[in-house]
Every structure is written in C-alpha cells, then in structure tokens.
C-alpha cells in the first residue's frame, strides 16, 4: 500500500479503491455517504487486505 493510496483514501475513499472492483467501490461509496470516517476505514481495510492485491 503506497503513501499516495493512503492519502487518497483519507481525502476521497471511493477513488482509492477504484481498481479493486465494483463491489468495493459501491460499499466504500455508501459508507462515505453515511459518514466520512466509516468510508475511510473501509477503504483502508480493503487496501490492506492481501486478497484484493
């Protein structure tokens, strides 16, 4: 996980998981709409998961 990806996850979480699949984008987008912090946490979890790399 690169520094740029982490910064992007903090600024705009759905954009940081763009290459991880449609389901990840939708989940992170909905969580970001519900609140910024849940979206950031979900994006960082998805970025740290080795299954998606």
mmCIF entry with sequence, helices, sheets and N, C-alpha, C, O atoms, coordinates in Angstrom:
data_MODEL
# 
_entry.id   MODEL 
# 
_entity.id                         1 
_entity.type                       polymer 
_entity.pdbx_number_of_molecules   1 
# 
_entity_poly.entity_id                      1 
_entity_poly.type                           'polypeptide(L)' 
_entity_poly.nstd_linkage                   no 
_entity_poly.nstd_monomer                   no 
_entity_poly.pdbx_seq_one_letter_code       
;(UNK)(UNK)(UNK)(UNK)(UNK)(UNK)(UNK)(UNK)(UNK)(UNK)(UNK)(UNK)(UNK)(UNK)(UNK)(UNK)
(UNK)(UNK)(UNK)(UNK)(UNK)(UNK)(UNK)(UNK)(UNK)(UNK)(UNK)(UNK)(UNK)(UNK)(UNK)(UNK)
(UNK)(UNK)(UNK)(UNK)(UNK)(UNK)(UNK)(UNK)(UNK)(UNK)(UNK)(UNK)(UNK)(UNK)(UNK)(UNK)
(UNK)(UNK)(UNK)(UNK)(UNK)
;
_entity_poly.pdbx_seq_one_letter_code_can   XXXXXXXXXXXXXXXXXXXXXXXXXXXXXXXXXXXXXXXXXXXXXXXXXXXXX 
_entity_poly.pdbx_strand_id                 A 
# 
loop_
_entity_poly_seq.entity_id 
_entity_poly_seq.num 
_entity_poly_seq.mon_id 
_entity_poly_seq.hetero 
1 1  UNK n 
1 2  UNK n 
1 3  UNK n 
1 4  UNK n 
1 5  UNK n 
1 6  UNK n 
1 7  UNK n 
1 8  UNK n 
1 9  UNK n 
1 10 UNK n 
1 11 UNK n 
1 12 UNK n 
1 13 UNK n 
1 14 UNK n 
1 15 UNK n 
1 16 UNK n 
1 17 UNK n 
1 18 UNK n 
1 19 UNK n 
1 20 UNK n 
1 21 UNK n 
1 22 UNK n 
1 23 UNK n 
1 24 UNK n 
1 25 UNK n 
1 26 UNK n 
1 27 UNK n 
1 28 UNK n 
1 29 UNK n 
1 30 UNK n 
1 31 UNK n 
1 32 UNK n 
1 33 UNK n 
1 34 UNK n 
1 35 UNK n 
1 36 UNK n 
1 37 UNK n 
1 38 UNK n 
1 39 UNK n 
1 40 UNK n 
1 41 UNK n 
1 42 UNK n 
1 43 UNK n 
1 44 UNK n 
1 45 UNK n 
1 46 UNK n 
1 47 UNK n 
1 48 UNK n 
1 49 UNK n 
1 50 UNK n 
1 51 UNK n 
1 52 UNK n 
1 53 UNK n 
# 
_struct_asym.id          A 
_struct_asym.entity_id   1 
# 
loop_
_struct_conf.conf_type_id 
_struct_conf.id 
_struct_conf.pdbx_PDB_helix_id 
_struct_conf.beg_label_comp_id 
_struct_conf.beg_label_asym_id 
_struct_conf.beg_label_seq_id 
_struct_conf.pdbx_beg_PDB_ins_code 
_struct_conf.end_label_comp_id 
_struct_conf.end_label_asym_id 
_struct_conf.end_label_seq_id 
_struct_conf.pdbx_end_PDB_ins_code 
_struct_conf.beg_auth_comp_id 
_struct_conf.beg_auth_asym_id 
_struct_conf.beg_auth_seq_id 
_struct_conf.end_auth_comp_id 
_struct_conf.end_auth_asym_id 
_struct_conf.end_auth_seq_id 
_struct_conf.pdbx_PDB_helix_class 
_struct_conf.details 
_struct_conf.pdbx_PDB_helix_length 
HELX_P HELX_P1 AA1 UNK A 3  ? UNK A 11 ? UNK A 3  UNK A 11 1 ? 9  
HELX_P HELX_P2 AA2 UNK A 13 ? UNK A 16 ? UNK A 13 UNK A 16 1 ? 4  
HELX_P HELX_P3 AA3 UNK A 18 ? UNK A 20 ? UNK A 18 UNK A 20 5 ? 3  
HELX_P HELX_P4 AA4 UNK A 22 ? UNK A 34 ? UNK A 22 UNK A 34 1 ? 13 
HELX_P HELX_P5 AA5 UNK A 36 ? UNK A 48 ? UNK A 36 UNK A 48 1 ? 13 
HELX_P HELX_P6 AA6 UNK A 50 ? UNK A 52 ? UNK A 50 UNK A 52 5 ? 3  
# 
_struct_conf_type.id          HELX_P 
_struct_conf_type.criteria    ? 
_struct_conf_type.reference   ? 
# 
loop_
_atom_site.group_PDB 
_atom_site.id 
_atom_site.type_symbol 
_atom_site.label_atom_id 
_atom_site.label_alt_id 
_atom_site.label_comp_id 
_atom_site.label_asym_id 
_atom_site.label_entity_id 
_atom_site.label_seq_id 
_atom_site.pdbx_PDB_ins_code 
_atom_site.Cartn_x 
_atom_site.Cartn_y 
_atom_site.Cartn_z 
_atom_site.occupancy 
_atom_site.B_iso_or_equiv 
_atom_site.pdbx_formal_charge 
_atom_site.auth_seq_id 
_atom_site.auth_comp_id 
_atom_site.auth_asym_id 
_atom_site.auth_atom_id 
_atom_site.pdbx_PDB_model_num 
ATOM 1   N N  . UNK A 1 1  ? 0.853   -1.162  0.000  1.00 0.00 ? 1  UNK A N  1 
ATOM 2   C CA . UNK A 1 1  ? 0.000   0.000   0.000  1.00 0.00 ? 1  UNK A CA 1 
ATOM 3   C C  . UNK A 1 1  ? 0.906   1.235   0.000  1.00 0.00 ? 1  UNK A C  1 
ATOM 4   O O  . UNK A 1 1  ? 1.749   1.403   0.882  1.00 0.00 ? 1  UNK A O  1 
ATOM 5   N N  . UNK A 1 2  ? 0.720   2.074   -0.984 1.00 0.00 ? 2  UNK A N  1 
ATOM 6   C CA . UNK A 1 2  ? 1.583   3.237   -1.117 1.00 0.00 ? 2  UNK A CA 1 
ATOM 7   C C  . UNK A 1 2  ? 1.047   4.421   -0.328 1.00 0.00 ? 2  UNK A C  1 
ATOM 8   O O  . UNK A 1 2  ? -0.120  4.459   0.063  1.00 0.00 ? 2  UNK A O  1 
ATOM 9   N N  . UNK A 1 3  ? 1.913   5.364   -0.110 1.00 0.00 ? 3  UNK A N  1 
ATOM 10  C CA . UNK A 1 3  ? 1.544   6.580   0.621  1.00 0.00 ? 3  UNK A CA 1 
ATOM 11  C C  . UNK A 1 3  ? 0.465   7.355   -0.128 1.00 0.00 ? 3  UNK A C  1 
ATOM 12  O O  . UNK A 1 3  ? -0.444  7.907   0.492  1.00 0.00 ? 3  UNK A O  1 
ATOM 13  N N  . UNK A 1 4  ? 0.557   7.400   -1.446 1.00 0.00 ? 4  UNK A N  1 
ATOM 14  C CA . UNK A 1 4  ? -0.439  8.124   -2.248 1.00 0.00 ? 4  UNK A CA 1 
ATOM 15  C C  . UNK A 1 4  ? -1.812  7.479   -2.120 1.00 0.00 ? 4  UNK A C  1 
ATOM 16  O O  . UNK A 1 4  ? -2.829  8.172   -2.069 1.00 0.00 ? 4  UNK A O  1 
ATOM 17  N N  . UNK A 1 5  ? -1.837  6.177   -2.070 1.00 0.00 ? 5  UNK A N  1 
ATOM 18  C CA . UNK A 1 5  ? -3.109  5.457   -1.935 1.00 0.00 ? 5  UNK A CA 1 
ATOM 19  C C  . UNK A 1 5  ? -3.749  5.735   -0.579 1.00 0.00 ? 5  UNK A C  1 
ATOM 20  O O  . UNK A 1 5  ? -4.968  5.877   -0.482 1.00 0.00 ? 5  UNK A O  1 
ATOM 21  N N  . UNK A 1 6  ? -2.929  5.812   0.464  1.00 0.00 ? 6  UNK A N  1 
ATOM 22  C CA . UNK A 1 6  ? -3.437  6.115   1.807  1.00 0.00 ? 6  UNK A CA 1 
ATOM 23  C C  . UNK A 1 6  ? -3.972  7.539   1.861  1.00 0.00 ? 6  UNK A C  1 
ATOM 24  O O  . UNK A 1 6  ? -5.047  7.777   2.411  1.00 0.00 ? 6  UNK A O  1 
ATOM 25  N N  . UNK A 1 7  ? -3.233  8.484   1.296  1.00 0.00 ? 7  UNK A N  1 
ATOM 26  C CA . UNK A 1 7  ? -3.707  9.869   1.265  1.00 0.00 ? 7  UNK A CA 1 
ATOM 27  C C  . UNK A 1 7  ? -4.998  9.997   0.474  1.00 0.00 ? 7  UNK A C  1 
ATOM 28  O O  . UNK A 1 7  ? -5.895  10.747  0.863  1.00 0.00 ? 7  UNK A O  1 
ATOM 29  N N  . UNK A 1 8  ? -5.098  9.282   -0.616 1.00 0.00 ? 8  UNK A N  1 
ATOM 30  C CA . UNK A 1 8  ? -6.322  9.299   -1.406 1.00 0.00 ? 8  UNK A CA 1 
ATOM 31  C C  . UNK A 1 8  ? -7.477  8.671   -0.640 1.00 0.00 ? 8  UNK A C  1 
ATOM 32  O O  . UNK A 1 8  ? -8.618  9.116   -0.763 1.00 0.00 ? 8  UNK A O  1 
ATOM 33  N N  . UNK A 1 9  ? -7.193  7.641   0.149  1.00 0.00 ? 9  UNK A N  1 
ATOM 34  C CA . UNK A 1 9  ? -8.230  7.012   0.972  1.00 0.00 ? 9  UNK A CA 1 
ATOM 35  C C  . UNK A 1 9  ? -8.737  7.965   2.040  1.00 0.00 ? 9  UNK A C  1 
ATOM 36  O O  . UNK A 1 9  ? -9.907  7.904   2.420  1.00 0.00 ? 9  UNK A O  1 
ATOM 37  N N  . UNK A 1 10 ? -7.884  8.831   2.522  1.00 0.00 ? 10 UNK A N  1 
ATOM 38  C CA . UNK A 1 10 ? -8.297  9.805   3.533  1.00 0.00 ? 10 UNK A CA 1 
ATOM 39  C C  . UNK A 1 10 ? -9.073  10.952  2.896  1.00 0.00 ? 10 UNK A C  1 
ATOM 40  O O  . UNK A 1 10 ? -10.052 11.429  3.471  1.00 0.00 ? 10 UNK A O  1 
ATOM 41  N N  . UNK A 1 11 ? -8.653  11.396  1.728  1.00 0.00 ? 11 UNK A N  1 
ATOM 42  C CA . UNK A 1 11 ? -9.311  12.538  1.078  1.00 0.00 ? 11 UNK A CA 1 
ATOM 43  C C  . UNK A 1 11 ? -10.618 12.136  0.413  1.00 0.00 ? 11 UNK A C  1 
ATOM 44  O O  . UNK A 1 11 ? -11.654 12.754  0.660  1.00 0.00 ? 11 UNK A O  1 
ATOM 45  N N  . UNK A 1 12 ? -10.581 11.113  -0.423 1.00 0.00 ? 12 UNK A N  1 
ATOM 46  C CA . UNK A 1 12 ? -11.776 10.650  -1.134 1.00 0.00 ? 12 UNK A CA 1 
ATOM 47  C C  . UNK A 1 12 ? -11.732 9.135   -1.239 1.00 0.00 ? 12 UNK A C  1 
ATOM 48  O O  . UNK A 1 12 ? -11.192 8.595   -2.205 1.00 0.00 ? 12 UNK A O  1 
ATOM 49  N N  . UNK A 1 13 ? -12.299 8.441   -0.252 1.00 0.00 ? 13 UNK A N  1 
ATOM 50  C CA . UNK A 1 13 ? -12.162 6.975   -0.156 1.00 0.00 ? 13 UNK A CA 1 
ATOM 51  C C  . UNK A 1 13 ? -12.597 6.180   -1.385 1.00 0.00 ? 13 UNK A C  1 
ATOM 52  O O  . UNK A 1 13 ? -11.883 5.244   -1.747 1.00 0.00 ? 13 UNK A O  1 
ATOM 53  N N  . UNK A 1 14 ? -13.725 6.482   -2.062 1.00 0.00 ? 14 UNK A N  1 
ATOM 54  C CA . UNK A 1 14 ? -14.101 5.639   -3.206 1.00 0.00 ? 14 UNK A CA 1 
ATOM 55  C C  . UNK A 1 14 ? -13.080 5.645   -4.342 1.00 0.00 ? 14 UNK A C  1 
ATOM 56  O O  . UNK A 1 14 ? -12.927 4.648   -5.048 1.00 0.00 ? 14 UNK A O  1 
ATOM 57  N N  . UNK A 1 15 ? -12.399 6.744   -4.513 1.00 0.00 ? 15 UNK A N  1 
ATOM 58  C CA . UNK A 1 15 ? -11.417 6.825   -5.589 1.00 0.00 ? 15 UNK A CA 1 
ATOM 59  C C  . UNK A 1 15 ? -10.190 5.963   -5.297 1.00 0.00 ? 15 UNK A C  1 
ATOM 60  O O  . UNK A 1 15 ? -9.518  5.511   -6.224 1.00 0.00 ? 15 UNK A O  1 
ATOM 61  N N  . UNK A 1 16 ? -9.896  5.735   -4.035 1.00 0.00 ? 16 UNK A N  1 
ATOM 62  C CA . UNK A 1 16 ? -8.712  4.951   -3.696 1.00 0.00 ? 16 UNK A CA 1 
ATOM 63  C C  . UNK A 1 16 ? -8.898  3.466   -3.980 1.00 0.00 ? 16 UNK A C  1 
ATOM 64  O O  . UNK A 1 16 ? -7.910  2.757   -4.172 1.00 0.00 ? 16 UNK A O  1 
ATOM 65  N N  . UNK A 1 17 ? -10.142 2.970   -4.012 1.00 0.00 ? 17 UNK A N  1 
ATOM 66  C CA . UNK A 1 17 ? -10.392 1.546   -4.265 1.00 0.00 ? 17 UNK A CA 1 
ATOM 67  C C  . UNK A 1 17 ? -10.920 1.319   -5.679 1.00 0.00 ? 17 UNK A C  1 
ATOM 68  O O  . UNK A 1 17 ? -11.589 0.320   -5.945 1.00 0.00 ? 17 UNK A O  1 
ATOM 69  N N  . UNK A 1 18 ? -10.623 2.234   -6.567 1.00 0.00 ? 18 UNK A N  1 
ATOM 70  C CA . UNK A 1 18 ? -11.151 2.179   -7.933 1.00 0.00 ? 18 UNK A CA 1 
ATOM 71  C C  . UNK A 1 18 ? -10.761 0.904   -8.666 1.00 0.00 ? 18 UNK A C  1 
ATOM 72  O O  . UNK A 1 18 ? -11.565 0.371   -9.431 1.00 0.00 ? 18 UNK A O  1 
ATOM 73  N N  . UNK A 1 19 ? -9.557  0.404   -8.456 1.00 0.00 ? 19 UNK A N  1 
ATOM 74  C CA . UNK A 1 19 ? -9.106  -0.799  -9.172 1.00 0.00 ? 19 UNK A CA 1 
ATOM 75  C C  . UNK A 1 19 ? -9.381  -2.099  -8.410 1.00 0.00 ? 19 UNK A C  1 
ATOM 76  O O  . UNK A 1 19 ? -8.909  -3.158  -8.823 1.00 0.00 ? 19 UNK A O  1 
ATOM 77  N N  . UNK A 1 20 ? -10.121 -2.041  -7.329 1.00 0.00 ? 20 UNK A N  1 
ATOM 78  C CA . UNK A 1 20 ? -10.394 -3.231  -6.512 1.00 0.00 ? 20 UNK A CA 1 
ATOM 79  C C  . UNK A 1 20 ? -11.711 -3.909  -6.863 1.00 0.00 ? 20 UNK A C  1 
ATOM 80  O O  . UNK A 1 20 ? -12.035 -4.944  -6.281 1.00 0.00 ? 20 UNK A O  1 
ATOM 81  N N  . UNK A 1 21 ? -12.471 -3.363  -7.787 1.00 0.00 ? 21 UNK A N  1 
ATOM 82  C CA . UNK A 1 21 ? -13.719 -3.996  -8.193 1.00 0.00 ? 21 UNK A CA 1 
ATOM 83  C C  . UNK A 1 21 ? -14.924 -3.134  -7.884 1.00 0.00 ? 21 UNK A C  1 
ATOM 84  O O  . UNK A 1 21 ? -14.876 -2.235  -7.044 1.00 0.00 ? 21 UNK A O  1 
ATOM 85  N N  . UNK A 1 22 ? -16.002 -3.430  -8.586 1.00 0.00 ? 22 UNK A N  1 
ATOM 86  C CA . UNK A 1 22 ? -17.224 -2.635  -8.476 1.00 0.00 ? 22 UNK A CA 1 
ATOM 87  C C  . UNK A 1 22 ? -17.854 -2.739  -7.091 1.00 0.00 ? 22 UNK A C  1 
ATOM 88  O O  . UNK A 1 22 ? -18.351 -1.744  -6.563 1.00 0.00 ? 22 UNK A O  1 
ATOM 89  N N  . UNK A 1 23 ? -17.841 -3.914  -6.507 1.00 0.00 ? 23 UNK A N  1 
ATOM 90  C CA . UNK A 1 23 ? -18.442 -4.099  -5.190 1.00 0.00 ? 23 UNK A CA 1 
ATOM 91  C C  . UNK A 1 23 ? -17.745 -3.272  -4.119 1.00 0.00 ? 23 UNK A C  1 
ATOM 92  O O  . UNK A 1 23 ? -18.395 -2.686  -3.254 1.00 0.00 ? 23 UNK A O  1 
ATOM 93  N N  . UNK A 1 24 ? -16.427 -3.227  -4.183 1.00 0.00 ? 24 UNK A N  1 
ATOM 94  C CA . UNK A 1 24 ? -15.668 -2.428  -3.218 1.00 0.00 ? 24 UNK A CA 1 
ATOM 95  C C  . UNK A 1 24 ? -15.964 -0.950  -3.365 1.00 0.00 ? 24 UNK A C  1 
ATOM 96  O O  . UNK A 1 24 ? -16.089 -0.232  -2.373 1.00 0.00 ? 24 UNK A O  1 
ATOM 97  N N  . UNK A 1 25 ? -16.076 -0.498  -4.595 1.00 0.00 ? 25 UNK A N  1 
ATOM 98  C CA . UNK A 1 25 ? -16.365 0.919   -4.837 1.00 0.00 ? 25 UNK A CA 1 
ATOM 99  C C  . UNK A 1 25 ? -17.731 1.281   -4.276 1.00 0.00 ? 25 UNK A C  1 
ATOM 100 O O  . UNK A 1 25 ? -17.887 2.320   -3.635 1.00 0.00 ? 25 UNK A O  1 
ATOM 101 N N  . UNK A 1 26 ? -18.718 0.430   -4.513 1.00 0.00 ? 26 UNK A N  1 
ATOM 102 C CA . UNK A 1 26 ? -20.077 0.701   -4.048 1.00 0.00 ? 26 UNK A CA 1 
ATOM 103 C C  . UNK A 1 26 ? -20.134 0.715   -2.522 1.00 0.00 ? 26 UNK A C  1 
ATOM 104 O O  . UNK A 1 26 ? -20.745 1.604   -1.928 1.00 0.00 ? 26 UNK A O  1 
ATOM 105 N N  . UNK A 1 27 ? -19.500 -0.265  -1.892 1.00 0.00 ? 27 UNK A N  1 
ATOM 106 C CA . UNK A 1 27 ? -19.512 -0.334  -0.430 1.00 0.00 ? 27 UNK A CA 1 
ATOM 107 C C  . UNK A 1 27 ? -18.842 0.892   0.174  1.00 0.00 ? 27 UNK A C  1 
ATOM 108 O O  . UNK A 1 27 ? -19.383 1.509   1.092  1.00 0.00 ? 27 UNK A O  1 
ATOM 109 N N  . UNK A 1 28 ? -17.689 1.241   -0.328 1.00 0.00 ? 28 UNK A N  1 
ATOM 110 C CA . UNK A 1 28 ? -16.970 2.399   0.215  1.00 0.00 ? 28 UNK A CA 1 
ATOM 111 C C  . UNK A 1 28 ? -17.738 3.687   -0.071 1.00 0.00 ? 28 UNK A C  1 
ATOM 112 O O  . UNK A 1 28 ? -17.768 4.586   0.770  1.00 0.00 ? 28 UNK A O  1 
ATOM 113 N N  . UNK A 1 29 ? -18.354 3.786   -1.236 1.00 0.00 ? 29 UNK A N  1 
ATOM 114 C CA . UNK A 1 29 ? -19.131 4.983   -1.568 1.00 0.00 ? 29 UNK A CA 1 
ATOM 115 C C  . UNK A 1 29 ? -20.322 5.135   -0.623 1.00 0.00 ? 29 UNK A C  1 
ATOM 116 O O  . UNK A 1 29 ? -20.588 6.230   -0.129 1.00 0.00 ? 29 UNK A O  1 
ATOM 117 N N  . UNK A 1 30 ? -21.034 4.043   -0.373 1.00 0.00 ? 30 UNK A N  1 
ATOM 118 C CA . UNK A 1 30 ? -22.190 4.117   0.530  1.00 0.00 ? 30 UNK A CA 1 
ATOM 119 C C  . UNK A 1 30 ? -21.759 4.434   1.960  1.00 0.00 ? 30 UNK A C  1 
ATOM 120 O O  . UNK A 1 30 ? -22.420 5.208   2.652  1.00 0.00 ? 30 UNK A O  1 
ATOM 121 N N  . UNK A 1 31 ? -20.674 3.850   2.393  1.00 0.00 ? 31 UNK A N  1 
ATOM 122 C CA . UNK A 1 31 ? -20.180 4.160   3.739  1.00 0.00 ? 31 UNK A CA 1 
ATOM 123 C C  . UNK A 1 31 ? -19.693 5.603   3.837  1.00 0.00 ? 31 UNK A C  1 
ATOM 124 O O  . UNK A 1 31 ? -19.832 6.234   4.885  1.00 0.00 ? 31 UNK A O  1 
ATOM 125 N N  . UNK A 1 32 ? -19.125 6.125   2.755  1.00 0.00 ? 32 UNK A N  1 
ATOM 126 C CA . UNK A 1 32 ? -18.699 7.517   2.745  1.00 0.00 ? 32 UNK A CA 1 
ATOM 127 C C  . UNK A 1 32 ? -19.906 8.446   2.790  1.00 0.00 ? 32 UNK A C  1 
ATOM 128 O O  . UNK A 1 32 ? -19.853 9.497   3.429  1.00 0.00 ? 32 UNK A O  1 
ATOM 129 N N  . UNK A 1 33 ? -20.991 8.072   2.120  1.00 0.00 ? 33 UNK A N  1 
ATOM 130 C CA . UNK A 1 33 ? -22.212 8.871   2.200  1.00 0.00 ? 33 UNK A CA 1 
ATOM 131 C C  . UNK A 1 33 ? -22.796 8.855   3.605  1.00 0.00 ? 33 UNK A C  1 
ATOM 132 O O  . UNK A 1 33 ? -23.334 9.861   4.068  1.00 0.00 ? 33 UNK A O  1 
ATOM 133 N N  . UNK A 1 34 ? -22.692 7.721   4.282  1.00 0.00 ? 34 UNK A N  1 
ATOM 134 C CA . UNK A 1 34 ? -23.206 7.611   5.650  1.00 0.00 ? 34 UNK A CA 1 
ATOM 135 C C  . UNK A 1 34 ? -22.349 8.418   6.623  1.00 0.00 ? 34 UNK A C  1 
ATOM 136 O O  . UNK A 1 34 ? -22.851 8.911   7.633  1.00 0.00 ? 34 UNK A O  1 
ATOM 137 N N  . UNK A 1 35 ? -21.104 8.548   6.331  1.00 0.00 ? 35 UNK A N  1 
ATOM 138 C CA . UNK A 1 35 ? -20.175 9.292   7.180  1.00 0.00 ? 35 UNK A CA 1 
ATOM 139 C C  . UNK A 1 35 ? -18.773 9.146   6.634  1.00 0.00 ? 35 UNK A C  1 
ATOM 140 O O  . UNK A 1 35 ? -18.413 8.091   6.111  1.00 0.00 ? 35 UNK A O  1 
ATOM 141 N N  . UNK A 1 36 ? -17.990 10.182  6.749  1.00 0.00 ? 36 UNK A N  1 
ATOM 142 C CA . UNK A 1 36 ? -16.662 10.182  6.149  1.00 0.00 ? 36 UNK A CA 1 
ATOM 143 C C  . UNK A 1 36 ? -15.749 9.144   6.809  1.00 0.00 ? 36 UNK A C  1 
ATOM 144 O O  . UNK A 1 36 ? -15.000 8.451   6.120  1.00 0.00 ? 36 UNK A O  1 
ATOM 145 N N  . UNK A 1 37 ? -15.809 9.036   8.118  1.00 0.00 ? 37 UNK A N  1 
ATOM 146 C CA . UNK A 1 37 ? -14.914 8.126   8.840  1.00 0.00 ? 37 UNK A CA 1 
ATOM 147 C C  . UNK A 1 37 ? -15.169 6.659   8.490  1.00 0.00 ? 37 UNK A C  1 
ATOM 148 O O  . UNK A 1 37 ? -14.205 5.924   8.277  1.00 0.00 ? 37 UNK A O  1 
ATOM 149 N N  . UNK A 1 38 ? -16.429 6.196   8.421  1.00 0.00 ? 38 UNK A N  1 
ATOM 150 C CA . UNK A 1 38 ? -16.623 4.791   8.008  1.00 0.00 ? 38 UNK A CA 1 
ATOM 151 C C  . UNK A 1 38 ? -16.108 4.511   6.592  1.00 0.00 ? 38 UNK A C  1 
ATOM 152 O O  . UNK A 1 38 ? -15.611 3.418   6.320  1.00 0.00 ? 38 UNK A O  1 
ATOM 153 N N  . UNK A 1 39 ? -16.223 5.476   5.705  1.00 0.00 ? 39 UNK A N  1 
ATOM 154 C CA . UNK A 1 39 ? -15.693 5.300   4.351  1.00 0.00 ? 39 UNK A CA 1 
ATOM 155 C C  . UNK A 1 39 ? -14.184 5.185   4.334  1.00 0.00 ? 39 UNK A C  1 
ATOM 156 O O  . UNK A 1 39 ? -13.624 4.369   3.602  1.00 0.00 ? 39 UNK A O  1 
ATOM 157 N N  . UNK A 1 40 ? -13.529 5.999   5.136  1.00 0.00 ? 40 UNK A N  1 
ATOM 158 C CA . UNK A 1 40 ? -12.061 5.946   5.222  1.00 0.00 ? 40 UNK A CA 1 
ATOM 159 C C  . UNK A 1 40 ? -11.609 4.614   5.815  1.00 0.00 ? 40 UNK A C  1 
ATOM 160 O O  . UNK A 1 40 ? -10.666 3.998   5.319  1.00 0.00 ? 40 UNK A O  1 
ATOM 161 N N  . UNK A 1 41 ? -12.276 4.177   6.863  1.00 0.00 ? 41 UNK A N  1 
ATOM 162 C CA . UNK A 1 41 ? -11.912 2.901   7.488  1.00 0.00 ? 41 UNK A CA 1 
ATOM 163 C C  . UNK A 1 41 ? -12.106 1.747   6.517  1.00 0.00 ? 41 UNK A C  1 
ATOM 164 O O  . UNK A 1 41 ? -11.242 0.876   6.410  1.00 0.00 ? 41 UNK A O  1 
ATOM 165 N N  . UNK A 1 42 ? -13.226 1.730   5.811  1.00 0.00 ? 42 UNK A N  1 
ATOM 166 C CA . UNK A 1 42 ? -13.482 0.655   4.849  1.00 0.00 ? 42 UNK A CA 1 
ATOM 167 C C  . UNK A 1 42 ? -12.442 0.671   3.725  1.00 0.00 ? 42 UNK A C  1 
ATOM 168 O O  . UNK A 1 42 ? -11.958 -0.384  3.315  1.00 0.00 ? 42 UNK A O  1 
ATOM 169 N N  . UNK A 1 43 ? -12.103 1.847   3.233  1.00 0.00 ? 43 UNK A N  1 
ATOM 170 C CA . UNK A 1 43 ? -11.099 1.937   2.166  1.00 0.00 ? 43 UNK A CA 1 
ATOM 171 C C  . UNK A 1 43 ? -9.747  1.431   2.642  1.00 0.00 ? 43 UNK A C  1 
ATOM 172 O O  . UNK A 1 43 ? -9.062  0.718   1.908  1.00 0.00 ? 43 UNK A O  1 
ATOM 173 N N  . UNK A 1 44 ? -9.355  1.788   3.858  1.00 0.00 ? 44 UNK A N  1 
ATOM 174 C CA . UNK A 1 44 ? -8.068  1.328   4.369  1.00 0.00 ? 44 UNK A CA 1 
ATOM 175 C C  . UNK A 1 44 ? -8.069  -0.180  4.620  1.00 0.00 ? 44 UNK A C  1 
ATOM 176 O O  . UNK A 1 44 ? -7.052  -0.841  4.411  1.00 0.00 ? 44 UNK A O  1 
ATOM 177 N N  . UNK A 1 45 ? -9.186  -0.721  5.060  1.00 0.00 ? 45 UNK A N  1 
ATOM 178 C CA . UNK A 1 45 ? -9.276  -2.177  5.256  1.00 0.00 ? 45 UNK A CA 1 
ATOM 179 C C  . UNK A 1 45 ? -9.159  -2.896  3.916  1.00 0.00 ? 45 UNK A C  1 
ATOM 180 O O  . UNK A 1 45 ? -8.449  -3.896  3.809  1.00 0.00 ? 45 UNK A O  1 
ATOM 181 N N  . UNK A 1 46 ? -9.846  -2.397  2.904  1.00 0.00 ? 46 UNK A N  1 
ATOM 182 C CA . UNK A 1 46 ? -9.788  -3.023  1.579  1.00 0.00 ? 46 UNK A CA 1 
ATOM 183 C C  . UNK A 1 46 ? -8.387  -2.903  0.993  1.00 0.00 ? 46 UNK A C  1 
ATOM 184 O O  . UNK A 1 46 ? -7.898  -3.840  0.361  1.00 0.00 ? 46 UNK A O  1 
ATOM 185 N N  . UNK A 1 47 ? -7.741  -1.767  1.196  1.00 0.00 ? 47 UNK A N  1 
ATOM 186 C CA . UNK A 1 47 ? -6.386  -1.600  0.674  1.00 0.00 ? 47 UNK A CA 1 
ATOM 187 C C  . UNK A 1 47 ? -5.380  -2.490  1.400  1.00 0.00 ? 47 UNK A C  1 
ATOM 188 O O  . UNK A 1 47 ? -4.392  -2.909  0.797  1.00 0.00 ? 47 UNK A O  1 
ATOM 189 N N  . UNK A 1 48 ? -5.605  -2.788  2.671  1.00 0.00 ? 48 UNK A N  1 
ATOM 190 C CA . UNK A 1 48 ? -4.689  -3.641  3.436  1.00 0.00 ? 48 UNK A CA 1 
ATOM 191 C C  . UNK A 1 48 ? -4.943  -5.125  3.254  1.00 0.00 ? 48 UNK A C  1 
ATOM 192 O O  . UNK A 1 48 ? -4.110  -5.943  3.644  1.00 0.00 ? 48 UNK A O  1 
ATOM 193 N N  . UNK A 1 49 ? -6.078  -5.491  2.669  1.00 0.00 ? 49 UNK A N  1 
ATOM 194 C CA . UNK A 1 49 ? -6.415  -6.887  2.504  1.00 0.00 ? 49 UNK A CA 1 
ATOM 195 C C  . UNK A 1 49 ? -5.605  -7.486  1.358  1.00 0.00 ? 49 UNK A C  1 
ATOM 196 O O  . UNK A 1 49 ? -5.731  -7.030  0.222  1.00 0.00 ? 49 UNK A O  1 
ATOM 197 N N  . UNK A 1 50 ? -4.776  -8.497  1.629  1.00 0.00 ? 50 UNK A N  1 
ATOM 198 C CA . UNK A 1 50 ? -3.932  -9.079  0.559  1.00 0.00 ? 50 UNK A CA 1 
ATOM 199 C C  . UNK A 1 50 ? -4.760  -9.841  -0.490 1.00 0.00 ? 50 UNK A C  1 
ATOM 200 O O  . UNK A 1 50 ? -4.262  -10.104 -1.584 1.00 0.00 ? 50 UNK A O  1 
ATOM 201 N N  . UNK A 1 51 ? -5.992  -10.193 -0.178 1.00 0.00 ? 51 UNK A N  1 
ATOM 202 C CA . UNK A 1 51 ? -6.833  -10.896 -1.132 1.00 0.00 ? 51 UNK A CA 1 
ATOM 203 C C  . UNK A 1 51 ? -7.122  -10.041 -2.367 1.00 0.00 ? 51 UNK A C  1 
ATOM 204 O O  . UNK A 1 51 ? -7.275  -10.574 -3.466 1.00 0.00 ? 51 UNK A O  1 
ATOM 205 N N  . UNK A 1 52 ? -7.195  -8.736  -2.197 1.00 0.00 ? 52 UNK A N  1 
ATOM 206 C CA . UNK A 1 52 ? -7.519  -7.832  -3.304 1.00 0.00 ? 52 UNK A CA 1 
ATOM 207 C C  . UNK A 1 52 ? -6.311  -7.343  -4.064 1.00 0.00 ? 52 UNK A C  1 
ATOM 208 O O  . UNK A 1 52 ? -6.467  -6.644  -5.065 1.00 0.00 ? 52 UNK A O  1 
ATOM 209 N N  . UNK A 1 53 ? -5.096  -7.688  -3.624 1.00 0.00 ? 53 UNK A N  1 
ATOM 210 C CA . UNK A 1 53 ? -3.907  -7.196  -4.311 1.00 0.00 ? 53 UNK A CA 1 
ATOM 211 C C  . UNK A 1 53 ? -3.593  -7.973  -5.500 1.00 0.00 ? 53 UNK A C  1 
ATOM 212 O O  . UNK A 1 53 ? -2.616  -7.680  -6.188 1.00 0.00 ? 53 UNK A O  1 
# 
